[in-house]
């Protein structure tokens, strides 16, 4: 049997970062969305998130981050913690919609599995040395930092209830086909409308995407819905889509050294196209990393941990400089 790519295989080893997400799940037009607001960290926002305080609507300039996930979806704790961190660092709301319409690779009713003795303990030593991270006091690792991946601990996912035990690569392709642009674009359209309805027509929207989500950040940039984007190890996008990211658009790419979905030749081709279109772009590759490092990386491995932190800080800086 052909092995599924680990980025979309819920049985593949993946670390679950420790911490307590502070956002809320709401439903708009049948689409579940995780929304993180910077005020939540201070305990100031307990109201319904479908409407915003008038005081916020009066703030200028207004910006919102649209966070599009990799295949495991909005219930992956790591994605929620990243959304919270973006909200705090950028002092703006972060909208993370379920672009998989309830069929992400990690089911919302299934908690990630931790082997005995590896359950999250918030009181332990934080995983990051960056004390400016708003989640510094909330996150931790239970194993010492290790230099090499092969000696690291990894926490596997349990399978979602609907997952077939013997799913083949062909069955995975069928799942992927159900989340191609003809299906996903219409799901994202009401999310963009919700952002404009709630935050105003002049709101500045930045997009950050991981793996699957990276493709749709590129597509939304090409369609003119967002002007500033950051993609981490983006997957399955086409050069035709990149050609639509033109002058006036700003795109940052964070890539892994080892990535069979975004190999060096495709990354370089992407850079060449962006140069020709006149877009403002940057591309960074992190040695010692594999596909998925910035959202599902094993933070007990120093190379991976530092790459994840630099990718996050780089995204924050990109948005602060261009989403204005």
ZADO-1210 file (C-alpha; in nm, 4 decimals, padded with zeros to 6 digits):
<atoms>
<atom x="00.0000" y="00.0000" z="00.0000" code="UNK" pos="1"/>
<atom x="00.1256" y="00.3495" z="-00.0850" code="UNK" pos="2"/>
<atom x="00.1981" y="00.5434" z="00.2312" code="UNK" pos="3"/>
<atom x="-00.0018" y="00.8585" z="00.2949" code="UNK" pos="4"/>
<atom x="00.1910" y="01.1810" z="00.3247" code="UNK" pos="5"/>
<atom x="00.2332" y="01.2537" z="00.6990" code="UNK" pos="6"/>
<atom x="00.1046" y="01.6087" z="00.6623" code="UNK" pos="7"/>
<atom x="-00.2448" y="01.4706" z="00.6141" code="UNK" pos="8"/>
<atom x="-00.2235" y="01.1380" z="00.7980" code="UNK" pos="9"/>
<atom x="-00.3705" y="01.1632" z="01.1488" code="UNK" pos="10"/>
<atom x="-00.1833" y="00.8483" z="01.2481" code="UNK" pos="11"/>
<atom x="00.1566" y="00.9970" z="01.1586" code="UNK" pos="12"/>
<atom x="00.3751" y="01.1040" z="01.4534" code="UNK" pos="13"/>
<atom x="00.3164" y="01.4687" z="01.5365" code="UNK" pos="14"/>
<atom x="00.3932" y="01.6724" z="01.8409" code="UNK" pos="15"/>
<atom x="00.1109" y="01.8542" z="02.0145" code="UNK" pos="16"/>
<atom x="00.2308" y="02.1804" z="02.1619" code="UNK" pos="17"/>
<atom x="00.1209" y="02.2421" z="02.5148" code="UNK" pos="18"/>
<atom x="-00.0846" y="02.5405" z="02.6094" code="UNK" pos="19"/>
<atom x="-00.4355" y="02.6669" z="02.6660" code="UNK" pos="20"/>
<atom x="-00.6040" y="02.8194" z="02.3579" code="UNK" pos="21"/>
<atom x="-00.7957" y="03.1362" z="02.4414" code="UNK" pos="22"/>
<atom x="-01.0153" y="03.1761" z="02.1334" code="UNK" pos="23"/>
<atom x="-01.3744" y="03.0757" z="02.0727" code="UNK" pos="24"/>
<atom x="-01.5539" y="02.8675" z="01.8125" code="UNK" pos="25"/>
<atom x="-01.8504" y="03.0313" z="01.6414" code="UNK" pos="26"/>
<atom x="-02.0595" y="02.9307" z="01.3413" code="UNK" pos="27"/>
<atom x="-02.1390" y="03.1654" z="01.0543" code="UNK" pos="28"/>
<atom x="-02.3506" y="03.0450" z="00.7616" code="UNK" pos="29"/>
<atom x="-02.2836" y="02.6867" z="00.8612" code="UNK" pos="30"/>
<atom x="-01.9061" y="02.7356" z="00.8753" code="UNK" pos="31"/>
<atom x="-01.7284" y="02.6861" z="01.2061" code="UNK" pos="32"/>
<atom x="-01.4588" y="02.9412" z="01.2794" code="UNK" pos="33"/>
<atom x="-01.2034" y="02.9748" z="01.5564" code="UNK" pos="34"/>
<atom x="-01.1707" y="03.3427" z="01.6442" code="UNK" pos="35"/>
<atom x="-00.8957" y="03.4804" z="01.8631" code="UNK" pos="36"/>
<atom x="-00.9002" y="03.8366" z="01.9886" code="UNK" pos="37"/>
<atom x="-00.6148" y="04.0099" z="02.1735" code="UNK" pos="38"/>
<atom x="-00.8582" y="04.1213" z="02.4445" code="UNK" pos="39"/>
<atom x="-00.9272" y="03.7605" z="02.5372" code="UNK" pos="40"/>
<atom x="-00.5869" y="03.7229" z="02.6951" code="UNK" pos="41"/>
<atom x="-00.6785" y="04.0000" z="02.9364" code="UNK" pos="42"/>
<atom x="-01.0206" y="03.8518" z="03.0066" code="UNK" pos="43"/>
<atom x="-01.1983" y="04.1485" z="02.8526" code="UNK" pos="44"/>
<atom x="-01.3979" y="03.9696" z="02.5860" code="UNK" pos="45"/>
<atom x="-01.6710" y="03.7383" z="02.7058" code="UNK" pos="46"/>
<atom x="-01.9443" y="03.8568" z="02.4702" code="UNK" pos="47"/>
<atom x="-02.0685" y="03.6823" z="02.1594" code="UNK" pos="48"/>
<atom x="-01.8074" y="03.7072" z="01.8857" code="UNK" pos="49"/>
<atom x="-02.0554" y="03.7322" z="01.5999" code="UNK" pos="50"/>
<atom x="-02.0714" y="04.1053" z="01.6722" code="UNK" pos="51"/>
<atom x="-01.7871" y="04.3382" z="01.7641" code="UNK" pos="52"/>
<atom x="-01.7720" y="04.6157" z="02.0240" code="UNK" pos="53"/>
<atom x="-01.8401" y="04.9579" z="01.8748" code="UNK" pos="54"/>
<atom x="-01.5146" y="05.0818" z="02.0285" code="UNK" pos="55"/>
<atom x="-01.3233" y="04.8340" z="01.8125" code="UNK" pos="56"/>
<atom x="-01.5096" y="04.9306" z="01.4967" code="UNK" pos="57"/>
<atom x="-01.3962" y="05.2897" z="01.5536" code="UNK" pos="58"/>
<atom x="-01.0273" y="05.1989" z="01.5661" code="UNK" pos="59"/>
<atom x="-00.8068" y="05.2964" z="01.2707" code="UNK" pos="60"/>
<atom x="-00.6356" y="05.1388" z="01.0947" code="UNK" pos="61"/>
<atom x="-00.8240" y="04.8116" z="01.1163" code="UNK" pos="62"/>
<atom x="-00.6668" y="04.4823" z="01.0203" code="UNK" pos="63"/>
<atom x="-00.7651" y="04.1200" z="01.0505" code="UNK" pos="64"/>
<atom x="-00.5679" y="03.8019" z="00.9919" code="UNK" pos="65"/>
<atom x="-00.7348" y="03.5193" z="00.7989" code="UNK" pos="66"/>
<atom x="-00.5650" y="03.1992" z="00.9175" code="UNK" pos="67"/>
<atom x="-00.6035" y="02.9005" z="00.6829" code="UNK" pos="68"/>
<atom x="-00.4947" y="02.5694" z="00.8294" code="UNK" pos="69"/>
<atom x="-00.3188" y="02.2600" z="00.7085" code="UNK" pos="70"/>
<atom x="-00.5123" y="01.9367" z="00.6732" code="UNK" pos="71"/>
<atom x="-00.5701" y="01.8741" z="01.0430" code="UNK" pos="72"/>
<atom x="-00.7941" y="02.1781" z="01.0671" code="UNK" pos="73"/>
<atom x="-00.9067" y="02.4284" z="01.3270" code="UNK" pos="74"/>
<atom x="-00.9232" y="02.1833" z="01.6164" code="UNK" pos="75"/>
<atom x="-00.5504" y="02.1125" z="01.6110" code="UNK" pos="76"/>
<atom x="-00.4289" y="02.2743" z="01.9359" code="UNK" pos="77"/>
<atom x="-00.1110" y="02.3986" z="01.7666" code="UNK" pos="78"/>
<atom x="-00.3120" y="02.5958" z="01.5116" code="UNK" pos="79"/>
<atom x="-00.5254" y="02.7521" z="01.7841" code="UNK" pos="80"/>
<atom x="-00.2163" y="02.8515" z="01.9829" code="UNK" pos="81"/>
<atom x="-00.0613" y="03.0079" z="01.6736" code="UNK" pos="82"/>
<atom x="-00.3813" y="03.2027" z="01.6078" code="UNK" pos="83"/>
<atom x="-00.3755" y="03.3305" z="01.9657" code="UNK" pos="84"/>
<atom x="-00.0130" y="03.4358" z="01.9269" code="UNK" pos="85"/>
<atom x="-00.0840" y="03.6259" z="01.6050" code="UNK" pos="86"/>
<atom x="-00.3740" y="03.8045" z="01.7753" code="UNK" pos="87"/>
<atom x="-00.1554" y="03.9146" z="02.0634" code="UNK" pos="88"/>
<atom x="00.1507" y="04.0131" z="01.8615" code="UNK" pos="89"/>
<atom x="-00.0448" y="04.2016" z="01.5952" code="UNK" pos="90"/>
<atom x="-00.3124" y="04.3374" z="01.8301" code="UNK" pos="91"/>
<atom x="-00.5884" y="04.2327" z="01.5936" code="UNK" pos="92"/>
<atom x="-00.8459" y="03.9613" z="01.5554" code="UNK" pos="93"/>
<atom x="-00.7595" y="03.6336" z="01.3864" code="UNK" pos="94"/>
<atom x="-01.0255" y="03.4377" z="01.1960" code="UNK" pos="95"/>
<atom x="-00.9543" y="03.0670" z="01.1385" code="UNK" pos="96"/>
<atom x="-01.2368" y="02.9032" z="00.9385" code="UNK" pos="97"/>
<atom x="-01.2974" y="02.5339" z="00.8878" code="UNK" pos="98"/>
<atom x="-01.2180" y="02.5236" z="00.5180" code="UNK" pos="99"/>
<atom x="-01.2720" y="02.1455" z="00.5214" code="UNK" pos="100"/>
<atom x="-01.6398" y="02.1665" z="00.6176" code="UNK" pos="101"/>
<atom x="-01.6089" y="01.9240" z="00.9079" code="UNK" pos="102"/>
<atom x="-01.3801" y="01.6785" z="00.7326" code="UNK" pos="103"/>
<atom x="-01.0399" y="01.7930" z="00.8514" code="UNK" pos="104"/>
<atom x="-00.7958" y="01.5171" z="00.9328" code="UNK" pos="105"/>
<atom x="-00.8371" y="01.5762" z="01.3062" code="UNK" pos="106"/>
<atom x="-01.1983" y="01.5437" z="01.4189" code="UNK" pos="107"/>
<atom x="-01.3264" y="01.8150" z="01.6505" code="UNK" pos="108"/>
<atom x="-01.4612" y="01.5638" z="01.9025" code="UNK" pos="109"/>
<atom x="-01.1410" y="01.3647" z="01.9232" code="UNK" pos="110"/>
<atom x="-00.8648" y="01.4912" z="02.1495" code="UNK" pos="111"/>
<atom x="-00.5059" y="01.4277" z="02.0410" code="UNK" pos="112"/>
<atom x="-00.3558" y="01.1205" z="02.2037" code="UNK" pos="113"/>
<atom x="-00.0667" y="01.1556" z="02.4468" code="UNK" pos="114"/>
<atom x="00.1223" y="00.8420" z="02.5529" code="UNK" pos="115"/>
<atom x="00.1134" y="00.7659" z="02.9287" code="UNK" pos="116"/>
<atom x="00.3277" y="01.0119" z="03.1158" code="UNK" pos="117"/>
<atom x="00.3294" y="01.2619" z="02.8297" code="UNK" pos="118"/>
<atom x="00.0076" y="01.4480" z="02.9073" code="UNK" pos="119"/>
<atom x="00.0316" y="01.8292" z="02.8930" code="UNK" pos="120"/>
<atom x="00.1363" y="01.9951" z="03.2183" code="UNK" pos="121"/>
<atom x="00.1142" y="02.3755" z="03.1943" code="UNK" pos="122"/>
<atom x="00.3372" y="02.4319" z="03.4964" code="UNK" pos="123"/>
<atom x="00.6493" y="02.2800" z="03.3440" code="UNK" pos="124"/>
<atom x="00.9367" y="02.4581" z="03.1717" code="UNK" pos="125"/>
<atom x="00.8057" y="02.6516" z="02.8686" code="UNK" pos="126"/>
<atom x="00.9107" y="02.5271" z="02.5259" code="UNK" pos="127"/>
<atom x="01.0173" y="02.8645" z="02.3985" code="UNK" pos="128"/>
<atom x="01.2927" y="03.0941" z="02.5176" code="UNK" pos="129"/>
<atom x="01.1156" y="03.3926" z="02.3669" code="UNK" pos="130"/>
<atom x="00.9682" y="03.5719" z="02.6655" code="UNK" pos="131"/>
<atom x="00.7905" y="03.8175" z="02.4361" code="UNK" pos="132"/>
<atom x="00.5661" y="03.5327" z="02.3232" code="UNK" pos="133"/>
<atom x="00.2274" y="03.5892" z="02.4928" code="UNK" pos="134"/>
<atom x="00.1983" y="03.2153" z="02.5421" code="UNK" pos="135"/>
<atom x="00.5366" y="03.1860" z="02.7127" code="UNK" pos="136"/>
<atom x="00.3841" y="03.1031" z="03.0488" code="UNK" pos="137"/>
<atom x="00.1225" y="02.8717" z="02.9007" code="UNK" pos="138"/>
<atom x="00.3313" y="02.6317" z="02.6930" code="UNK" pos="139"/>
<atom x="00.5835" y="02.3683" z="02.7816" code="UNK" pos="140"/>
<atom x="00.7553" y="02.0495" z="02.6863" code="UNK" pos="141"/>
<atom x="00.7929" y="01.7439" z="02.9005" code="UNK" pos="142"/>
<atom x="01.1118" y="01.6101" z="02.7491" code="UNK" pos="143"/>
<atom x="01.4564" y="01.7729" z="02.7334" code="UNK" pos="144"/>
<atom x="01.5563" y="01.9608" z="02.4213" code="UNK" pos="145"/>
<atom x="01.7180" y="01.7208" z="02.1744" code="UNK" pos="146"/>
<atom x="01.9419" y="01.8063" z="01.8822" code="UNK" pos="147"/>
<atom x="01.8392" y="01.5176" z="01.6573" code="UNK" pos="148"/>
<atom x="01.4949" y="01.4173" z="01.5401" code="UNK" pos="149"/>
<atom x="01.5676" y="01.0453" z="01.5581" code="UNK" pos="150"/>
<atom x="01.6135" y="01.0656" z="01.9359" code="UNK" pos="151"/>
<atom x="01.3083" y="01.2833" z="01.9918" code="UNK" pos="152"/>
<atom x="00.9731" y="01.1908" z="02.1387" code="UNK" pos="153"/>
<atom x="00.6726" y="01.2309" z="01.9082" code="UNK" pos="154"/>
<atom x="00.3070" y="01.2314" z="02.0031" code="UNK" pos="155"/>
<atom x="00.0832" y="01.0472" z="01.7525" code="UNK" pos="156"/>
<atom x="-00.2744" y="01.1419" z="01.6714" code="UNK" pos="157"/>
<atom x="-00.5648" y="00.9100" z="01.7270" code="UNK" pos="158"/>
<atom x="-00.7681" y="00.8467" z="01.4144" code="UNK" pos="159"/>
<atom x="-01.0928" y="01.0427" z="01.3737" code="UNK" pos="160"/>
<atom x="-01.4031" y="00.8232" z="01.4078" code="UNK" pos="161"/>
<atom x="-01.4743" y="00.8400" z="01.0335" code="UNK" pos="162"/>
<atom x="-01.1196" y="00.7439" z="00.9349" code="UNK" pos="163"/>
<atom x="-01.0886" y="00.4141" z="00.7488" code="UNK" pos="164"/>
<atom x="-00.8219" y="00.1978" z="00.9050" code="UNK" pos="165"/>
<atom x="-00.6808" y="00.0926" z="00.5706" code="UNK" pos="166"/>
<atom x="-00.7217" y="00.4121" z="00.3749" code="UNK" pos="167"/>
<atom x="-00.5056" y="00.3988" z="00.0659" code="UNK" pos="168"/>
<atom x="-00.3335" y="00.6793" z="-00.1166" code="UNK" pos="169"/>
<atom x="-00.6134" y="00.6624" z="-00.3731" code="UNK" pos="170"/>
<atom x="-00.8721" y="00.7170" z="-00.1008" code="UNK" pos="171"/>
<atom x="-00.6679" y="01.0080" z="00.0298" code="UNK" pos="172"/>
<atom x="-00.6664" y="01.1587" z="-00.3192" code="UNK" pos="173"/>
<atom x="-01.0451" y="01.1302" z="-00.3186" code="UNK" pos="174"/>
<atom x="-01.0524" y="01.3202" z="00.0122" code="UNK" pos="175"/>
<atom x="-00.8178" y="01.5838" z="-00.1289" code="UNK" pos="176"/>
<atom x="-01.0340" y="01.6165" z="-00.4385" code="UNK" pos="177"/>
<atom x="-01.3303" y="01.7046" z="-00.2153" code="UNK" pos="178"/>
<atom x="-01.1327" y="02.0063" z="-00.0954" code="UNK" pos="179"/>
<atom x="-01.0060" y="02.1412" z="-00.4257" code="UNK" pos="180"/>
<atom x="-01.0821" y="02.5029" z="-00.5338" code="UNK" pos="181"/>
<atom x="-01.4290" y="02.4333" z="-00.6815" code="UNK" pos="182"/>
<atom x="-01.5366" y="02.3237" z="-00.3332" code="UNK" pos="183"/>
<atom x="-01.3155" y="02.5356" z="-00.1064" code="UNK" pos="184"/>
<atom x="-01.3437" y="02.8730" z="-00.2825" code="UNK" pos="185"/>
<atom x="-01.7224" y="02.8909" z="-00.2213" code="UNK" pos="186"/>
<atom x="-01.6634" y="02.8006" z="00.1440" code="UNK" pos="187"/>
<atom x="-01.4198" y="03.0878" z="00.1887" code="UNK" pos="188"/>
<atom x="-01.6368" y="03.3467" z="00.0130" code="UNK" pos="189"/>
<atom x="-01.8809" y="03.3909" z="00.3061" code="UNK" pos="190"/>
<atom x="-01.5841" y="03.4084" z="00.5446" code="UNK" pos="191"/>
<atom x="-01.4445" y="03.7062" z="00.3544" code="UNK" pos="192"/>
<atom x="-01.7924" y="03.8597" z="00.3493" code="UNK" pos="193"/>
<atom x="-01.8235" y="03.8071" z="00.7262" code="UNK" pos="194"/>
<atom x="-01.4941" y="03.9897" z="00.7814" code="UNK" pos="195"/>
<atom x="-01.6091" y="04.2882" z="00.5751" code="UNK" pos="196"/>
<atom x="-01.9532" y="04.2918" z="00.7375" code="UNK" pos="197"/>
<atom x="-01.8097" y="04.2848" z="01.0876" code="UNK" pos="198"/>
<atom x="-01.4960" y="04.4953" z="01.0529" code="UNK" pos="199"/>
<atom x="-01.5888" y="04.7307" z="00.7700" code="UNK" pos="200"/>
<atom x="-01.5317" y="04.7424" z="00.3970" code="UNK" pos="201"/>
<atom x="-01.1983" y="04.9189" z="00.4452" code="UNK" pos="202"/>
<atom x="-01.0519" y="04.6560" z="00.6767" code="UNK" pos="203"/>
<atom x="-00.7048" y="04.5343" z="00.5847" code="UNK" pos="204"/>
<atom x="-00.6986" y="04.1552" z="00.5542" code="UNK" pos="205"/>
<atom x="-00.3773" y="03.9597" z="00.5850" code="UNK" pos="206"/>
<atom x="-00.3673" y="03.5895" z="00.5106" code="UNK" pos="207"/>
<atom x="-00.1468" y="03.3284" z="00.6734" code="UNK" pos="208"/>
<atom x="-00.1639" y="02.9717" z="00.5474" code="UNK" pos="209"/>
<atom x="-00.0055" y="02.6397" z="00.6305" code="UNK" pos="210"/>
<atom x="00.0239" y="02.3513" z="00.3815" code="UNK" pos="211"/>
<atom x="-00.3301" y="02.3210" z="00.2330" code="UNK" pos="212"/>
<atom x="-00.4132" y="02.6681" z="00.3575" code="UNK" pos="213"/>
<atom x="-00.1110" y="02.8196" z="00.1869" code="UNK" pos="214"/>
<atom x="-00.2610" y="02.7498" z="-00.1543" code="UNK" pos="215"/>
<atom x="-00.5773" y="02.9394" z="-00.0671" code="UNK" pos="216"/>
<atom x="-00.3855" y="03.2384" z="00.0649" code="UNK" pos="217"/>
<atom x="-00.2188" y="03.2534" z="-00.2773" code="UNK" pos="218"/>
<atom x="-00.5564" y="03.2165" z="-00.4508" code="UNK" pos="219"/>
<atom x="-00.7175" y="03.4885" z="-00.2386" code="UNK" pos="220"/>
<atom x="-00.4269" y="03.7200" z="-00.3150" code="UNK" pos="221"/>
<atom x="-00.4646" y="03.6531" z="-00.6846" code="UNK" pos="222"/>
<atom x="-00.8386" y="03.7196" z="-00.6648" code="UNK" pos="223"/>
<atom x="-00.7798" y="04.0541" z="-00.4941" code="UNK" pos="224"/>
<atom x="-00.9377" y="03.9688" z="-00.1579" code="UNK" pos="225"/>
<atom x="-00.6157" y="04.0118" z="00.0394" code="UNK" pos="226"/>
<atom x="-00.2997" y="04.2100" z="-00.0367" code="UNK" pos="227"/>
<atom x="-00.0550" y="04.0685" z="00.2171" code="UNK" pos="228"/>
<atom x="00.0116" y="03.6999" z="00.2662" code="UNK" pos="229"/>
<atom x="00.2418" y="03.4571" z="00.4439" code="UNK" pos="230"/>
<atom x="00.2565" y="03.0915" z="00.3469" code="UNK" pos="231"/>
<atom x="00.4335" y="02.8132" z="00.5345" code="UNK" pos="232"/>
<atom x="00.5326" y="02.5027" z="00.3369" code="UNK" pos="233"/>
<atom x="00.2398" y="02.5643" z="00.0965" code="UNK" pos="234"/>
<atom x="00.1008" y="02.2650" z="-00.0908" code="UNK" pos="235"/>
<atom x="-00.0685" y="02.1811" z="-00.4202" code="UNK" pos="236"/>
<atom x="-00.0722" y="02.5350" z="-00.5636" code="UNK" pos="237"/>
<atom x="-00.0143" y="02.5931" z="-00.9334" code="UNK" pos="238"/>
<atom x="00.2059" y="02.8375" z="-01.1221" code="UNK" pos="239"/>
<atom x="-00.1087" y="02.9771" z="-01.2835" code="UNK" pos="240"/>
<atom x="-00.2232" y="03.0777" z="-00.9351" code="UNK" pos="241"/>
<atom x="00.1154" y="03.2333" z="-00.8548" code="UNK" pos="242"/>
<atom x="00.1041" y="03.4343" z="-01.1799" code="UNK" pos="243"/>
<atom x="-00.1981" y="03.6201" z="-01.0399" code="UNK" pos="244"/>
<atom x="00.0021" y="03.7520" z="-00.7421" code="UNK" pos="245"/>
<atom x="00.1075" y="04.0724" z="-00.9108" code="UNK" pos="246"/>
<atom x="00.2575" y="04.4121" z="-00.8370" code="UNK" pos="247"/>
<atom x="00.1209" y="04.5608" z="-00.5173" code="UNK" pos="248"/>
<atom x="00.0803" y="04.2190" z="-00.3542" code="UNK" pos="249"/>
<atom x="00.3187" y="04.1097" z="-00.0783" code="UNK" pos="250"/>
<atom x="00.3922" y="03.7423" z="-00.0210" code="UNK" pos="251"/>
<atom x="00.6360" y="03.5791" z="00.2220" code="UNK" pos="252"/>
<atom x="00.7221" y="03.2107" z="00.1883" code="UNK" pos="253"/>
<atom x="00.8674" y="02.9958" z="00.4668" code="UNK" pos="254"/>
<atom x="00.9804" y="02.6585" z="00.3397" code="UNK" pos="255"/>
<atom x="01.1326" y="02.3400" z="00.4758" code="UNK" pos="256"/>
<atom x="01.4613" y="02.1955" z="00.3596" code="UNK" pos="257"/>
<atom x="01.2980" y="01.8570" z="00.3013" code="UNK" pos="258"/>
<atom x="00.9557" y="01.8815" z="00.1405" code="UNK" pos="259"/>
<atom x="00.8375" y="01.6515" z="-00.1353" code="UNK" pos="260"/>
<atom x="00.5237" y="01.8640" z="-00.1842" code="UNK" pos="261"/>
<atom x="00.7264" y="02.1855" z="-00.2266" code="UNK" pos="262"/>
<atom x="01.0630" y="02.0603" z="-00.3559" code="UNK" pos="263"/>
<atom x="01.3442" y="02.3075" z="-00.4309" code="UNK" pos="264"/>
<atom x="01.2691" y="02.3164" z="-00.8031" code="UNK" pos="265"/>
<atom x="00.9049" y="02.4173" z="-00.7477" code="UNK" pos="266"/>
<atom x="01.0030" y="02.6735" z="-00.4858" code="UNK" pos="267"/>
<atom x="01.2574" y="02.8297" z="-00.7234" code="UNK" pos="268"/>
<atom x="01.0012" y="02.8312" z="-01.0038" code="UNK" pos="269"/>
<atom x="00.7612" y="03.0113" z="-00.7701" code="UNK" pos="270"/>
<atom x="01.0277" y="03.2705" z="-00.6914" code="UNK" pos="271"/>
<atom x="01.0947" y="03.3223" z="-01.0627" code="UNK" pos="272"/>
<atom x="00.7261" y="03.3786" z="-01.1343" code="UNK" pos="273"/>
<atom x="00.6910" y="03.6279" z="-00.8476" code="UNK" pos="274"/>
<atom x="00.9913" y="03.8166" z="-00.9812" code="UNK" pos="275"/>
<atom x="00.8287" y="03.8403" z="-01.3234" code="UNK" pos="276"/>
<atom x="00.4909" y="03.9527" z="-01.1889" code="UNK" pos="277"/>
<atom x="00.6440" y="04.2387" z="-00.9901" code="UNK" pos="278"/>
<atom x="00.5062" y="04.1253" z="-00.6551" code="UNK" pos="279"/>
<atom x="00.6929" y="04.2081" z="-00.3369" code="UNK" pos="280"/>
<atom x="00.8119" y="03.8744" z="-00.2047" code="UNK" pos="281"/>
<atom x="01.0594" y="03.6940" z="00.0138" code="UNK" pos="282"/>
<atom x="01.1438" y="03.3264" z="00.0470" code="UNK" pos="283"/>
<atom x="01.3224" y="03.1604" z="00.3384" code="UNK" pos="284"/>
<atom x="01.4275" y="02.7980" z="00.3705" code="UNK" pos="285"/>
<atom x="01.5114" y="02.6475" z="00.7087" code="UNK" pos="286"/>
<atom x="01.7750" y="02.3763" z="00.7207" code="UNK" pos="287"/>
<atom x="01.7089" y="02.0717" z="00.9329" code="UNK" pos="288"/>
<atom x="01.3322" y="02.0928" z="00.8830" code="UNK" pos="289"/>
<atom x="01.0666" y="01.8921" z="00.7030" code="UNK" pos="290"/>
<atom x="00.7232" y="01.9759" z="00.5679" code="UNK" pos="291"/>
<atom x="00.4944" y="02.0901" z="00.8494" code="UNK" pos="292"/>
<atom x="00.7640" y="02.2221" z="01.0832" code="UNK" pos="293"/>
<atom x="00.5951" y="02.5556" z="01.1538" code="UNK" pos="294"/>
<atom x="00.2657" y="02.4099" z="01.2768" code="UNK" pos="295"/>
<atom x="00.3335" y="02.0465" z="01.3693" code="UNK" pos="296"/>
<atom x="00.7086" y="02.0474" z="01.4282" code="UNK" pos="297"/>
<atom x="00.8710" y="01.8673" z="01.7194" code="UNK" pos="298"/>
<atom x="00.9822" y="02.1568" z="01.9360" code="UNK" pos="299"/>
<atom x="01.2131" y="01.9373" z="02.1397" code="UNK" pos="300"/>
<atom x="01.4438" y="01.9434" z="01.8357" code="UNK" pos="301"/>
<atom x="01.6414" y="02.2666" z="01.8435" code="UNK" pos="302"/>
<atom x="01.6607" y="02.3169" z="01.4652" code="UNK" pos="303"/>
<atom x="01.2848" y="02.2741" z="01.4339" code="UNK" pos="304"/>
<atom x="01.2014" y="02.4906" z="01.7336" code="UNK" pos="305"/>
<atom x="01.4164" y="02.7809" z="01.6146" code="UNK" pos="306"/>
<atom x="01.2820" y="02.7526" z="01.2597" code="UNK" pos="307"/>
<atom x="00.9242" y="02.7586" z="01.3851" code="UNK" pos="308"/>
<atom x="00.9968" y="03.0648" z="01.5999" code="UNK" pos="309"/>
<atom x="01.1739" y="03.2515" z="01.3194" code="UNK" pos="310"/>
<atom x="00.8919" y="03.1727" z="01.0768" code="UNK" pos="311"/>
<atom x="00.6361" y="03.3043" z="01.3253" code="UNK" pos="312"/>
<atom x="00.8339" y="03.6192" z="01.4067" code="UNK" pos="313"/>
<atom x="00.8977" y="03.6752" z="01.0374" code="UNK" pos="314"/>
<atom x="00.5264" y="03.6542" z="00.9652" code="UNK" pos="315"/>
<atom x="00.4502" y="03.9043" z="01.2412" code="UNK" pos="316"/>
<atom x="00.7105" y="04.1450" z="01.1031" code="UNK" pos="317"/>
<atom x="00.5791" y="04.1011" z="00.7474" code="UNK" pos="318"/>
<atom x="00.2273" y="04.1920" z="00.8545" code="UNK" pos="319"/>
<atom x="00.3415" y="04.4845" z="01.0710" code="UNK" pos="320"/>
<atom x="00.5332" y="04.6343" z="00.7808" code="UNK" pos="321"/>
<atom x="00.2877" y="04.5725" z="00.4953" code="UNK" pos="322"/>
<atom x="-00.0603" y="04.5311" z="00.6432" code="UNK" pos="323"/>
<atom x="-00.1046" y="04.9019" z="00.7065" code="UNK" pos="324"/>
</atoms>
